[in-house]
Amino acid sequence: METAETADLESNLESTHVARRQAETIVTGVAYRYGLRPHDFTIVWDGGKFEPSRSEHELAITRKDGSKAAARIRNDALLNRDAWKYFRDLESAFAQLNRRAVPRD
């Protein structure tokens, strides 16, 4: 039998995952502004395992050439889908990655 607490926990986890996917869409949009396409980089949340309970998440961005940058995203901004609160950090991360010449295949 499912308790109200279990249902709330599952609902919160689903909301967190939806918010995370929306944030990843925003990451892709910012990447396009810097000339990067989804196949040009990878992203990793919280060192490889997204942890919904963290107060702040680390989004590590790695380009194919090995250069890396990270953005900090507060959990409350993520859950409330307040992209404007972490957009500047994403912009900074991609600006840092963009300082190196983009290799052409």
Residue frames relative to the residue before (quaternion, step in Angstrom):
aa qw qx qy qz dx dy dz
M 1.0000 0.0000 0.0000 0.0000 0.00 0.00 0.00
E 0.3595 -0.7488 0.5245 0.1869 3.54 -0.83 1.02
T 0.2830 -0.7573 0.5652 0.1643 3.55 -0.84 1.00
A 0.6580 -0.4939 0.3815 0.4214 3.56 -1.28 0.28
E 0.6304 0.5424 -0.3286 0.4476 3.58 1.05 -0.77
T 0.6532 0.5011 -0.3057 0.4783 3.58 0.96 -0.85
A 0.6480 0.5150 -0.3134 0.4655 3.57 0.96 -0.86
D 0.6450 0.5137 -0.3160 0.4693 3.61 0.99 -0.82
L 0.6433 0.5232 -0.3152 0.4616 3.57 0.96 -0.88
E 0.6738 0.4852 -0.2942 0.4734 3.59 0.89 -0.92
S 0.6393 0.5203 -0.3196 0.4674 3.58 1.00 -0.77
N 0.6584 0.5035 -0.3007 0.4717 3.58 0.98 -0.86
L 0.6413 0.5129 -0.3261 0.4684 3.58 0.99 -0.79
E 0.6536 0.4998 -0.3172 0.4715 3.59 0.93 -0.84
S 0.6397 0.5179 -0.3245 0.4661 3.60 0.96 -0.81
T 0.6428 0.5232 -0.3149 0.4625 3.56 1.00 -0.83
H 0.6810 0.4813 -0.2963 0.4655 3.59 0.90 -0.86
V 0.6163 0.5189 -0.3426 0.4833 3.60 1.05 -0.68
A 0.6576 0.5040 -0.3028 0.4711 3.59 0.93 -0.90
R 0.6371 0.5239 -0.3257 0.4622 3.59 1.00 -0.79
R 0.6554 0.4991 -0.3145 0.4716 3.60 0.93 -0.85
Q 0.6423 0.5059 -0.3278 0.4734 3.59 1.01 -0.73
A 0.6255 0.5235 -0.3335 0.4728 3.59 1.03 -0.75
E 0.6425 0.5212 -0.3230 0.4596 3.60 1.00 -0.78
T 0.6042 0.5342 -0.3470 0.4787 3.58 1.12 -0.62
I 0.6429 0.5079 -0.3117 0.4812 3.58 1.02 -0.80
V 0.6063 0.5495 -0.3455 0.4594 3.59 1.03 -0.79
T 0.6587 0.5069 -0.3072 0.4635 3.58 0.90 -0.91
G 0.6424 0.5268 -0.3167 0.4578 3.58 1.00 -0.80
V 0.6539 0.4895 -0.3102 0.4863 3.58 0.96 -0.84
A 0.6198 0.5528 -0.3399 0.4413 3.59 0.98 -0.82
Y 0.6289 0.5388 -0.3310 0.4524 3.59 0.96 -0.84
R 0.6288 0.5429 -0.3350 0.4446 3.58 1.01 -0.77
Y 0.7307 0.3858 -0.2153 0.5205 3.57 1.18 -0.58
G 0.6173 -0.6050 0.3277 0.3814 3.56 1.21 0.43
L 0.5745 0.5817 -0.3846 0.4286 3.58 1.22 0.28
R 0.2354 -0.7471 0.6080 0.1292 3.53 -1.10 0.76
P 0.7053 -0.4881 0.2913 0.4236 3.61 -1.14 0.46
H 0.6780 0.4829 -0.3088 0.4602 3.62 1.03 -0.62
D 0.5951 0.5920 -0.3487 0.4169 3.61 1.30 -0.15
F 0.8068 0.1486 -0.0511 0.5695 3.60 1.18 -0.35
T 0.2361 -0.7210 0.6242 0.1867 3.53 -1.37 0.22
I 0.1974 -0.7509 0.6132 0.1457 3.52 -1.27 0.44
V 0.0834 -0.7739 0.6275 0.0182 3.52 -1.14 0.75
W 0.2856 -0.7581 0.5686 0.1427 3.54 -0.85 1.03
D 0.8881 0.0004 0.0176 0.4593 3.56 -1.14 0.77
G 0.7178 -0.4730 0.2604 0.4396 3.57 0.85 0.94
G 0.7724 -0.3661 0.1833 0.4855 3.59 1.14 0.44
K 0.7690 0.1994 -0.1396 0.5910 3.57 1.21 -0.26
F 0.3480 -0.7478 0.5294 0.1986 3.56 -0.42 1.24
E 0.1059 -0.8012 0.5886 0.0180 3.55 -0.76 1.09
P 0.3306 -0.7976 0.4716 0.1795 3.61 -0.14 1.29
S 0.6763 0.5282 -0.3003 0.4166 3.59 1.08 -0.61
R 0.5029 0.6631 -0.4314 0.3482 3.62 1.20 -0.19
S 0.4580 -0.6704 0.5055 0.2920 3.56 -1.11 0.64
E 0.7789 0.0977 -0.0592 0.6167 3.57 1.22 -0.50
H 0.2326 -0.7736 0.5785 0.1125 3.54 -0.95 0.92
E 0.2618 -0.7158 0.6185 0.1912 3.51 -1.24 0.55
L 0.1292 -0.7657 0.6279 0.0520 3.52 -0.85 1.04
A 0.1353 -0.8017 0.5805 0.0434 3.57 -0.34 1.28
I 0.1368 -0.7766 0.6141 0.0334 3.54 -0.90 1.03
T 0.0237 -0.8026 0.5954 -0.0286 3.57 -0.77 1.07
R 0.3115 -0.7369 0.5712 0.1837 3.55 -0.82 1.03
K 0.6838 -0.4910 0.3584 0.4037 3.55 -1.29 0.38
D 0.6740 0.4985 -0.2981 0.4565 3.59 1.09 -0.67
G 0.6132 -0.5901 0.3292 0.4091 3.60 1.30 0.06
S 0.5160 0.6253 -0.4434 0.3823 3.61 1.17 -0.18
K 0.1552 -0.8088 0.5668 0.0243 3.54 -1.06 0.87
A 0.0269 0.7429 -0.6689 -0.0046 3.47 -1.34 0.48
A 0.1906 -0.7860 0.5772 0.1128 3.57 -1.20 0.38
A 0.1805 -0.7450 0.6324 0.1114 3.51 -1.26 0.59
R 0.3049 -0.7272 0.5889 0.1771 3.53 -1.11 0.76
I 0.0321 -0.7939 0.6070 -0.0188 3.55 -0.86 0.99
R 0.3543 -0.7339 0.5411 0.2075 3.55 -0.62 1.13
N 0.5617 -0.6359 0.4192 0.3231 3.54 -0.98 0.86
D 0.6499 0.5140 -0.3407 0.4442 3.60 0.94 -0.75
A 0.6338 0.5089 -0.3327 0.4781 3.61 1.06 -0.66
L 0.6338 0.5275 -0.3208 0.4660 3.55 1.06 -0.77
L 0.7072 0.4746 -0.2685 0.4500 3.58 0.78 -1.04
N 0.7164 0.4264 -0.2462 0.4943 3.57 1.04 -0.77
R 0.3685 -0.7608 0.4498 0.2882 3.53 1.40 0.00
D 0.3259 0.7299 -0.5084 0.3202 3.50 1.01 1.01
A 0.1175 -0.8474 0.5152 0.0516 3.57 0.52 1.21
W 0.5884 0.5944 -0.3715 0.4030 3.59 1.06 -0.64
K 0.6298 0.5524 -0.3372 0.4296 3.61 1.17 -0.52
Y 0.7825 0.2588 -0.1714 0.5397 3.61 1.14 -0.42
F 0.3908 0.7471 -0.4626 0.2740 3.58 1.29 -0.03
R 0.6439 0.5327 -0.3238 0.4436 3.60 0.93 -0.87
D 0.6515 0.5043 -0.3180 0.4692 3.59 0.99 -0.78
L 0.6289 0.5114 -0.3324 0.4821 3.61 1.04 -0.71
E 0.6337 0.5284 -0.3220 0.4642 3.58 0.95 -0.89
S 0.6601 0.5112 -0.3077 0.4563 3.60 0.90 -0.88
A 0.6454 0.5211 -0.3207 0.4574 3.57 0.96 -0.86
F 0.7029 0.4473 -0.2795 0.4773 3.59 0.85 -0.89
A 0.5932 0.5418 -0.3673 0.4687 3.60 1.08 -0.58
Q 0.6350 0.5225 -0.3205 0.4702 3.57 1.01 -0.82
L 0.6706 0.4849 -0.2949 0.4776 3.59 0.92 -0.88
N 0.6791 0.5224 -0.2845 0.4302 3.57 1.02 -0.78
R 0.5079 0.6617 -0.4213 0.3560 3.60 1.21 -0.21
R 0.6664 0.4268 -0.2853 0.5407 3.55 1.22 -0.45
A 0.5692 -0.5957 0.4369 0.3610 3.57 -1.07 0.67
V 0.4177 -0.6874 0.5348 0.2588 3.56 -0.99 0.83
P 0.3701 -0.7360 0.5130 0.2412 3.61 -0.63 1.05
R 0.2552 -0.7567 0.5840 0.1460 3.56 -1.01 0.80
D 0.3359 -0.7525 0.5357 0.1842 3.54 -0.87 1.01
